Amino acid sequence: MTPDADPSVVQPLDAGAYEEWDDASLVGRAASGDDSAFAVLVRRYQGPLFRHALRLTPDRRLAEDIVQEAFLTAWRRLPTLQTPEAFRGWLYQITTRRSIDAFRARRPEQPVDTTAPELDGLVAAEPGPEARAEQRAQLGDLAAALQELPVAQRAAWAMREVDGLSYEEVAVALGVPVSTVRGRIARARRELVERMGSWQTTRD
């Protein structure tokens, strides 16, 4: 810092310096106006949030718009986030609300993408060609089954099982008590077991 620098103004670091920082540290910098720190958060969550929005509104262009709007909203509201450690759940909350509103407004009658990109988190890291093809077929069936669930159950199940959020983070994202989240996920699991037969995914 130069002698004439304003100590109240955060001096941005090189973007590469932030890559290993945890969310809370990045949020602290970004909330002070450091857009380089926020850019790292965008890169970190852009893919997961797009897949999350796509699960709730099976329209790729709409999902892209929702995620872009969610990041803009997060950037504007970041100084109001009192607990930086809650950033992930808070960001999912913004995205989920926008996705559910869009789903309820449009209810698009559109075939489910059988490649199921929104479920990539369930694919094994390096399966063989045959195993990968079988997984993709199963995920296509799962994507179709998920679309039959009430949107609130679908959101809760996917955030927990696919994205790996804690029950507490899912509760923040949905704006409901943890007990409600557990109930929705349990009902979603039962429905999916019935629809999918013997194939299911659990993460406890």
PyMOL commands that set and color helices and strands:
alter all, ss='L'
color gray80, all
select helices_A, chain A and resi 15-18+23-31+35-56+60-80+84-106+117-122+129-146+151-161+167-174+178-196
alter helices_A, ss='H'
color red, helices_A
deselect
rebuild
show_as cartoon
